[in-house]
Amino acid sequence: MNGVVLISGGGSNLQSIIDNANAIDLEIKSVISNNPQAYGLERAKKANIPTHSVDHKQFNSRDEFDKTLGAIIDEYHPDIIILAGFMRILTKEFTNKYLGKMLNIHPSLLPKFQGLHTHQRAIDAGEKIHGVSIHFVTDELDGGPIIAQRSIEVLDDDTAESLAKRVLTEEHKLFPEVISWFTKGRLHLENNNAVLNGEIL
């Protein structure tokens, strides 16, 4: 399948997807970032993947940004749109346009800790288990149907940084696997449910 990856930062999840692209039947047509300084753009260039920067600060509204972003995405006719650390809230019009084609990775065990600063919030809440979730994107922030999760133990001496590092290791394993379910036709969004091999997850 043809895919487009959206990023905002370092792109370590992007790198894991690039490294596994052949094995998961994915051809990354473009990497797009709302942050012109995102190191992930350099990762894409090293892999000879076309890149685009759409600086959200140059737009007066979310609608304007989303329309420009959507126009670039549409140039590549993607079967799947992968949000790999994309730190923008998307409008309802945008999410509905690509409903069932967008996957997002989030560093918490959703529905816990939607939004930002998930690792510190997990520590502050005294959580013993933390982890990562992958879900279909809907117009509800970090609230789309969950496809898969992976958990780790929160250690007594964990900081937000140490916890983030261990969660990231799991992210790099889980995201390519879930993407492969989609590219192989096993994973779908049906009636606001994530469905794998015909079974609601």
N, C-alpha and C positions, 0 to 999 in steps of 0.2 A: 504493500500500500504506500501511497504517497503521503508524506506528513510534513507539517510545519510545526516548529518548536518556538514557543514564546518564553523569553527569559527576562530577568531584570538584573542579575548579578554575575557571580563567578562561574556559574554554569557547570558545576560538578555533576549534577544529574544529567545535564545535556551530554557531558563527556561519556557517562556510562551508557547513554542511549546510542551515541555515535559508535562507541566500541562494540556494541552488541547489534548494530543495525542489520547486518546480514543475517544473523541468527534469528532475529525476530521479524524478518520479512518487511522491513521498513526502509523506504528511501526518503531521506530527509531532504526536502526540496529547498527549504529556507529556514534560517533562524532569524527571528525578529525580536528586538529589544526596545523597551521604552526608555532605556538608560544608555545613552551613547557611549558611556565609559565601561559598560559591562564587559568583564573579561571573557564571558561566554562567547562574545562576538569573535574574539581572537581564536578561541577553540574551534569555532565553526570555520573560520578562514583557513586554519591549518588543515582542516579536513576537506577543503575545497567546496564548502557549502555556501551558497549565496546568502548574504546577510543584509538586513535592513535595520535602521535605527529610526524609531518614531518617538521623538522626545515629547513626553506628555506635557512638559512645561511650556511647550510652544503652542498649546491649544487652550481655547477659552472655556471649553466644556468637555465633559466625558463623551458626549454625543459626537462632537467633532473628532476627538481622538479615536473613538471606536470606529467611526466611518472610514477614517484614513487607514487604520489598522486593517479593517475588513477588506478594503480595496486591495491592499497588498497581499493579504492572505488569498483572496480570490484569484489572483494572478497564477497561483500554483495549483489550483483545483485539488486541494488536499482531501484525502479520505479521513484523516485524523488530524486533530490539532492538539498538541501536547503542551500543557502549561507546566514548565519545569522551573519553578521559582519565579513565576511572573507575578509581580507585586502591584497589580492594578485591579481595582474593582471595576468589573465590566457591566455595561448597561443591560437592561432586560432585553432590549432590541437585539443587541449583539449575541447574548447567550441563547436567545430563542432562534436566531438565524442558524447557529451551528449546533443546536441541541442534538445530543446523541453522538456528536463527533469530537467533543472536547473532553479530555481527561486532565485532572489536576492532582498534584501531589501536595499534601499538607502535613507539616511536622507535628502532629498530635494524633491521639486516638479520638477522632471525631465521634460524637458531637462535642466532646470536651475541647475547650481552648480553640475556638474559632478565632480567626484574625491573627494578630501579630504577637511576638514575644512568648511563644508557646512554651519554650523550655523553662524560662524563669517562672512563668505562671504555674507550670506543673510542680516545680520545686516549692514555690510559695504555698501551694495548696496541699502539700504533704503527700503528693501522689507516690505510690510505690511502683507503679507501672506506667510507662510512657511509650510513645512510639510514633508511627507514621500511618497515614491513611491515603488511599487513592480513590478518587470519586469522579463520577460524571459531573460536569459543570452545568449548573442551572442558574436561575436568576437569584437564588438564595446564597449569600456569601458562605463559602465552605459548607454548604448544606445540601449539595446534590447527593444522589444515591451512592452509598459507599460500595466500592468494588472489592477492596482488599485492605487489610491492615497487618502490620507487624509490630510486635511489642518488645520492649527491653525493660530490664529492671532499673529503677532509679536508685542509685547508690547513696549512702549516707553523706559521702563527701562530694557528691556531684555539684558542679557549678553549671550555669546555663551553657557555658562553652563546652565543657566535657560531655554533657548530656547531648548537646547538639551534634557533636562529633560522632558519638555512637549511634544516634538516630540516623545520621547521614549515611553511615555504612549500610544500614538496612534499606534506606531509600534507594541506594545504588543497585541493590539486588532486586528489590521488589518492582520498581518502575518498569524496567525492560520486560520483566515477566508478564506484567499486566498488559503492557502494550502489545505483546505477542498474542495474548488472548484475543485482542481486538483485531489485529492484522490477519489472524488466521480464521476470522469469522465466528469465533466462539463466544464473543462478548458483545452484548447489545444493550441499548436502553429501550425498555418497553413499558409504557404506562407509568413512567416515573420510577421504574424499578431497574436495577442492574441485573441482567440475566446472563448467566454463564452456562453454556451447554444445555440451554433450555430450562434451567432451574433458577428461580429468583434467589439472589444472594442475600 
